[in-house]
Amino acid sequence: MTKVITNTLRKLRFEQNEMTQQQLADAISVSRQTVVAIEKGKYSPSLEVAFKIADVFAVNISDVFQYQHSSNTD
């Protein structure tokens, strides 16, 4: 079974007047590189950072991050 956390971070940034990665990073007190890694799915943020991101966009955390699992039938 494969478990994946996906996100809508890039979409949300563009819905917020094309917020830059740096602006989001500053708002949640992380580096721009961290935002890049989260957007690409290469890094799962801490729960605190995830809630900060949701707060910046005034949405529920589940609107930003989705936990998906699929079974492999090899």
N, CA, C and O atoms as a GROMACS GRO file, in nm:
protein
  296
    1MET      N    1   0.084  -0.118   0.000
    1MET     CA    2   0.000   0.000   0.000
    1MET      C    3   0.089   0.124   0.000
    1MET      O    4   0.179   0.135   0.083
    2THR      N    5   0.064   0.215  -0.090
    2THR     CA    6   0.139   0.339  -0.100
    2THR      C    7   0.058   0.452  -0.038
    2THR      O    8  -0.061   0.467  -0.064
    3LYS      N    9   0.125   0.532   0.046
    3LYS     CA   10   0.059   0.645   0.110
    3LYS      C   11   0.125   0.773   0.061
    3LYS      O   12   0.247   0.785   0.062
    4VAL      N   13   0.043   0.867   0.019
    4VAL     CA   14   0.094   0.990  -0.039
    4VAL      C   15   0.017   1.109   0.018
    4VAL      O   16  -0.105   1.105   0.031
    5ILE      N   17   0.090   1.214   0.051
    5ILE     CA   18   0.026   1.339   0.089
    5ILE      C   19   0.041   1.434  -0.028
    5ILE      O   20   0.152   1.467  -0.069
    6THR      N   21  -0.072   1.479  -0.081
    6THR     CA   22  -0.070   1.575  -0.190
    6THR      C   23  -0.114   1.710  -0.136
    6THR      O   24  -0.168   1.719  -0.025
    7ASN      N   25  -0.091   1.816  -0.213
    7ASN     CA   26  -0.132   1.947  -0.167
    7ASN      C   27  -0.174   2.037  -0.282
    7ASN      O   28  -0.142   2.011  -0.399
    8THR      N   29  -0.246   2.142  -0.247
    8THR     CA   30  -0.294   2.240  -0.344
    8THR      C   31  -0.226   2.375  -0.321
    8THR      O   32  -0.283   2.479  -0.353
    9LEU      N   33  -0.108   2.371  -0.267
    9LEU     CA   34  -0.038   2.493  -0.228
    9LEU      C   35  -0.018   2.590  -0.344
    9LEU      O   36  -0.047   2.708  -0.332
   10ARG      N   37   0.032   2.540  -0.455
   10ARG     CA   38   0.056   2.627  -0.571
   10ARG      C   39  -0.074   2.692  -0.617
   10ARG      O   40  -0.077   2.812  -0.645
   11LYS      N   41  -0.180   2.614  -0.626
   11LYS     CA   42  -0.311   2.666  -0.668
   11LYS      C   43  -0.358   2.775  -0.572
   11LYS      O   44  -0.405   2.880  -0.615
   12LEU      N   45  -0.345   2.750  -0.443
   12LEU     CA   46  -0.388   2.848  -0.344
   12LEU      C   47  -0.306   2.976  -0.354
   12LEU      O   48  -0.361   3.086  -0.340
   13ARG      N   49  -0.176   2.964  -0.377
   13ARG     CA   50  -0.092   3.084  -0.391
   13ARG      C   51  -0.139   3.170  -0.506
   13ARG      O   52  -0.145   3.293  -0.495
   14PHE      N   53  -0.173   3.107  -0.618
   14PHE     CA   54  -0.215   3.184  -0.735
   14PHE      C   55  -0.354   3.242  -0.718
   14PHE      O   56  -0.386   3.344  -0.778
   15GLU      N   57  -0.437   3.179  -0.637
   15GLU     CA   58  -0.569   3.234  -0.607
   15GLU      C   59  -0.558   3.353  -0.513
   15GLU      O   60  -0.653   3.432  -0.503
   16GLN      N   61  -0.446   3.368  -0.445
   16GLN     CA   62  -0.422   3.478  -0.352
   16GLN      C   63  -0.336   3.585  -0.420
   16GLN      O   64  -0.227   3.617  -0.372
   17ASN      N   65  -0.385   3.638  -0.530
   17ASN     CA   66  -0.314   3.745  -0.602
   17ASN      C   67  -0.172   3.705  -0.638
   17ASN      O   68  -0.079   3.787  -0.631
   18GLU      N   69  -0.155   3.580  -0.678
   18GLU     CA   70  -0.026   3.527  -0.720
   18GLU      C   71   0.083   3.549  -0.615
   18GLU      O   72   0.190   3.600  -0.644
   19MET      N   73   0.052   3.509  -0.493
   19MET     CA   74   0.148   3.515  -0.383
   19MET      C   75   0.274   3.438  -0.422
   19MET      O   76   0.266   3.327  -0.475
   20THR      N   77   0.389   3.497  -0.397
   20THR     CA   78   0.514   3.429  -0.431
   20THR      C   79   0.549   3.326  -0.324
   20THR      O   80   0.495   3.327  -0.213
   21GLN      N   81   0.638   3.237  -0.361
   21GLN     CA   82   0.686   3.138  -0.264
   21GLN      C   83   0.754   3.209  -0.147
   21GLN      O   84   0.740   3.167  -0.033
   22GLN      N   85   0.827   3.316  -0.176
   22GLN     CA   86   0.896   3.389  -0.070
   22GLN      C   87   0.796   3.456   0.024
   22GLN      O   88   0.817   3.455   0.145
   23GLN      N   89   0.689   3.513  -0.030
   23GLN     CA   90   0.588   3.576   0.055
   23GLN      C   91   0.524   3.473   0.148
   23GLN      O   92   0.503   3.501   0.266
   24LEU      N   93   0.494   3.356   0.095
   24LEU     CA   94   0.437   3.251   0.179
   24LEU      C   95   0.538   3.206   0.284
   24LEU      O   96   0.504   3.189   0.400
   25ALA      N   97   0.662   3.188   0.242
   25ALA     CA   98   0.767   3.147   0.335
   25ALA      C   99   0.780   3.247   0.450
   25ALA      O  100   0.790   3.207   0.566
   26ASP      N  101   0.779   3.375   0.418
   26ASP     CA  102   0.788   3.478   0.521
   26ASP      C  103   0.668   3.472   0.616
   26ASP      O  104   0.683   3.489   0.737
   27ALA      N  105   0.549   3.448   0.560
   27ALA     CA  106   0.427   3.445   0.641
   27ALA      C  107   0.423   3.327   0.738
   27ALA      O  108   0.360   3.336   0.844
   28ILE      N  109   0.490   3.218   0.703
   28ILE     CA  110   0.486   3.098   0.789
   28ILE      C  111   0.621   3.069   0.854
   28ILE      O  112   0.639   2.965   0.918
   29SER      N  113   0.715   3.162   0.839
   29SER     CA  114   0.846   3.154   0.905
   29SER      C  115   0.928   3.031   0.867
   29SER      O  116   0.982   2.962   0.953
   30VAL      N  117   0.935   3.004   0.736
   30VAL     CA  118   1.022   2.899   0.684
   30VAL      C  119   1.099   2.957   0.565
   30VAL      O  120   1.073   3.070   0.524
   31SER      N  121   1.192   2.881   0.511
   31SER     CA  122   1.266   2.927   0.394
   31SER      C  123   1.184   2.905   0.266
   31SER      O  124   1.092   2.824   0.263
   32ARG      N  125   1.220   2.978   0.163
   32ARG     CA  126   1.154   2.960   0.034
   32ARG      C  127   1.177   2.818  -0.017
   32ARG      O  128   1.089   2.758  -0.079
   33GLN      N  129   1.296   2.763   0.010
   33GLN     CA  130   1.327   2.627  -0.033
   33GLN      C  131   1.233   2.526   0.032
   33GLN      O  132   1.198   2.425  -0.029
   34THR      N  133   1.192   2.552   0.155
   34THR     CA  134   1.097   2.464   0.223
   34THR      C  135   0.962   2.468   0.152
   34THR      O  136   0.899   2.364   0.132
   35VAL      N  137   0.918   2.587   0.114
   35VAL     CA  138   0.791   2.600   0.041
   35VAL      C  139   0.800   2.525  -0.092
   35VAL      O  140   0.705   2.455  -0.129
   36VAL      N  141   0.911   2.538  -0.162
   36VAL     CA  142   0.931   2.467  -0.289
   36VAL      C  143   0.919   2.317  -0.266
   36VAL      O  144   0.850   2.248  -0.341
   37ALA      N  145   0.986   2.266  -0.164
   37ALA     CA  146   0.984   2.122  -0.136
   37ALA      C  147   0.844   2.074  -0.099
   37ALA      O  148   0.803   1.965  -0.139
   38ILE      N  149   0.770   2.154  -0.022
   38ILE     CA  150   0.633   2.116   0.013
   38ILE      C  151   0.547   2.112  -0.112
   38ILE      O  152   0.472   2.016  -0.132
   39GLU      N  153   0.556   2.215  -0.196
   39GLU     CA  154   0.477   2.220  -0.320
   39GLU      C  155   0.503   2.099  -0.409
   39GLU      O  156   0.411   2.045  -0.470
   40LYS      N  157   0.629   2.057  -0.417
   40LYS     CA  158   0.666   1.945  -0.504
   40LYS      C  159   0.638   1.810  -0.440
   40LYS      O  160   0.658   1.706  -0.504
   41GLY      N  161   0.591   1.810  -0.316
   41GLY     CA  162   0.562   1.684  -0.248
   41GLY      C  163   0.687   1.611  -0.200
   41GLY      O  164   0.681   1.492  -0.170
   42LYS      N  165   0.799   1.681  -0.194
   42LYS     CA  166   0.924   1.619  -0.150
   42LYS      C  167   0.944   1.632   0.000
   42LYS      O  168   1.036   1.571   0.056
   43TYR      N  169   0.860   1.710   0.065
   43TYR     CA  170   0.872   1.733   0.209
   43TYR      C  171   0.733   1.748   0.268
   43TYR      O  172   0.650   1.822   0.216
   44SER      N  173   0.708   1.677   0.376
   44SER     CA  174   0.581   1.690   0.448
   44SER      C  175   0.605   1.784   0.565
   44SER      O  176   0.691   1.757   0.650
   45PRO      N  177   0.531   1.894   0.572
   45PRO     CA  178   0.554   1.991   0.679
   45PRO      C  179   0.509   1.938   0.814
   45PRO      O  180   0.431   1.843   0.824
   46SER      N  181   0.560   2.000   0.918
   46SER     CA  182   0.513   1.967   1.053
   46SER      C  183   0.367   2.009   1.063
   46SER      O  184   0.317   2.086   0.981
   47LEU      N  185   0.300   1.957   1.161
   47LEU     CA  186   0.160   1.992   1.181
   47LEU      C  187   0.145   2.141   1.205
   47LEU      O  188   0.050   2.203   1.156
   48GLU      N  189   0.237   2.200   1.279
   48GLU     CA  190   0.232   2.343   1.305
   48GLU      C  191   0.242   2.423   1.176
   48GLU      O  192   0.165   2.517   1.155
   49VAL      N  193   0.336   2.388   1.090
   49VAL     CA  194   0.352   2.458   0.962
   49VAL      C  195   0.230   2.437   0.874
   49VAL      O  196   0.185   2.530   0.806
   50ALA      N  197   0.176   2.317   0.874
   50ALA     CA  198   0.056   2.289   0.794
   50ALA      C  199  -0.060   2.378   0.838
   50ALA      O  200  -0.133   2.431   0.754
   51PHE      N  201  -0.078   2.393   0.969
   51PHE     CA  202  -0.185   2.480   1.018
   51PHE      C  203  -0.158   2.627   0.985
   51PHE      O  204  -0.251   2.701   0.954
   52LYS      N  205  -0.031   2.669   0.990
   52LYS     CA  206   0.003   2.806   0.953
   52LYS      C  207  -0.031   2.833   0.807
   52LYS      O  208  -0.084   2.939   0.773
   53ILE      N  209  -0.001   2.736   0.721
   53ILE     CA  210  -0.032   2.751   0.578
   53ILE      C  211  -0.183   2.766   0.559
   53ILE      O  212  -0.228   2.855   0.487
   54ALA      N  213  -0.260   2.680   0.623
   54ALA     CA  214  -0.406   2.687   0.612
   54ALA      C  215  -0.456   2.822   0.662
   54ALA      O  216  -0.548   2.880   0.604
   55ASP      N  217  -0.396   2.872   0.770
   55ASP     CA  218  -0.437   3.000   0.827
   55ASP      C  219  -0.409   3.115   0.730
   55ASP      O  220  -0.491   3.205   0.717
   56VAL      N  221  -0.294   3.112   0.664
   56VAL     CA  222  -0.259   3.218   0.568
   56VAL      C  223  -0.366   3.229   0.459
   56VAL      O  224  -0.402   3.339   0.417
   57PHE      N  225  -0.416   3.115   0.415
   57PHE     CA  226  -0.515   3.114   0.307
   57PHE      C  227  -0.659   3.113   0.359
   57PHE      O  228  -0.754   3.111   0.279
   58ALA      N  229  -0.676   3.114   0.490
   58ALA     CA  230  -0.809   3.113   0.553
   58ALA      C  231  -0.894   2.996   0.505
   58ALA      O  232  -1.012   3.012   0.471
   59VAL      N  233  -0.832   2.878   0.503
   59VAL     CA  234  -0.902   2.756   0.462
   59VAL      C  235  -0.875   2.647   0.566
   59VAL      O  236  -0.790   2.663   0.653
   60ASN      N  237  -0.948   2.538   0.556
   60ASN     CA  238  -0.923   2.423   0.641
   60ASN      C  239  -0.796   2.352   0.595
   60ASN      O  240  -0.760   2.358   0.478
   61ILE      N  241  -0.730   2.287   0.688
   61ILE     CA  242  -0.607   2.215   0.654
   61ILE      C  243  -0.633   2.110   0.546
   61ILE      O  244  -0.545   2.083   0.464
   62SER      N  245  -0.752   2.052   0.546
   62SER     CA  246  -0.785   1.950   0.445
   62SER      C  247  -0.805   2.011   0.306
   62SER      O  248  -0.808   1.938   0.207
   63ASP      N  249  -0.819   2.144   0.299
   63ASP     CA  250  -0.825   2.211   0.169
   63ASP      C  251  -0.686   2.230   0.110
   63ASP      O  252  -0.671   2.254  -0.010
   64VAL      N  253  -0.585   2.219   0.194
   64VAL     CA  254  -0.446   2.235   0.150
   64VAL      C  255  -0.380   2.100   0.128
   64VAL      O  256  -0.315   2.078   0.026
   65PHE      N  257  -0.398   2.009   0.223
   65PHE     CA  258  -0.331   1.879   0.219
   65PHE      C  259  -0.432   1.766   0.212
   65PHE      O  260  -0.534   1.768   0.281
   66GLN      N  261  -0.403   1.668   0.128
   66GLN     CA  262  -0.489   1.550   0.115
   66GLN      C  263  -0.401   1.427   0.135
   66GLN      O  264  -0.293   1.415   0.077
   67TYR      N  265  -0.450   1.336   0.217
   67TYR     CA  266  -0.380   1.210   0.243
   67TYR      C  267  -0.446   1.103   0.159
   67TYR      O  268  -0.566   1.076   0.173
   68GLN      N  269  -0.369   1.041   0.072
   68GLN     CA  270  -0.423   0.940  -0.017
   68GLN      C  271  -0.343   0.812  -0.001
   68GLN      O  272  -0.222   0.814   0.021
   69HIS      N  273  -0.412   0.701  -0.013
   69HIS     CA  274  -0.341   0.574  -0.014
   69HIS      C  275  -0.402   0.487  -0.123
   69HIS      O  276  -0.522   0.491  -0.150
   70SER      N  277  -0.315   0.409  -0.184
   70SER     CA  278  -0.361   0.319  -0.290
   70SER      C  279  -0.293   0.185  -0.271
   70SER      O  280  -0.180   0.177  -0.223
   71SER      N  281  -0.362   0.082  -0.308
   71SER     CA  282  -0.304  -0.051  -0.295
   71SER      C  283  -0.232  -0.087  -0.424
   71SER      O  284  -0.282  -0.062  -0.534
   72ASN      N  285  -0.116  -0.145  -0.409
   72ASN     CA  286  -0.039  -0.191  -0.525
   72ASN      C  287  -0.077  -0.334  -0.554
   72ASN      O  288  -0.076  -0.419  -0.464
   73THR      N  289  -0.109  -0.363  -0.677
   73THR     CA  290  -0.148  -0.499  -0.715
   73THR      C  291  -0.042  -0.559  -0.807
   73THR      O  292  -0.070  -0.592  -0.922
   74ASP      N  293   0.079  -0.571  -0.754
   74ASP     CA  294   0.189  -0.627  -0.834
   74ASP      C  295   0.182  -0.777  -0.837
   74ASP      O  296   0.267  -0.841  -0.899
   0.00000   0.00000   0.00000
